[in-house]
């Protein structure tokens, strides 16, 4: 099983997911990911930090 908190496949900015709010790479210890199930499908949003996550929720 792959550890979901690892940075597997995210060794550089090119392969990292983009922040939903500012489009910067979502890397490092500040990264935040929201995950939920909607209509039977898993939805996920990545953020480069807590500030972008809060801004996106508004």
Secondary structure, 3 states (H helix, E strand, C coil): CCCCCCCCCCCCCCCCCECCCCCCECCCCCCEEEEEEECCEEEEEEECCHHHHHHHHC
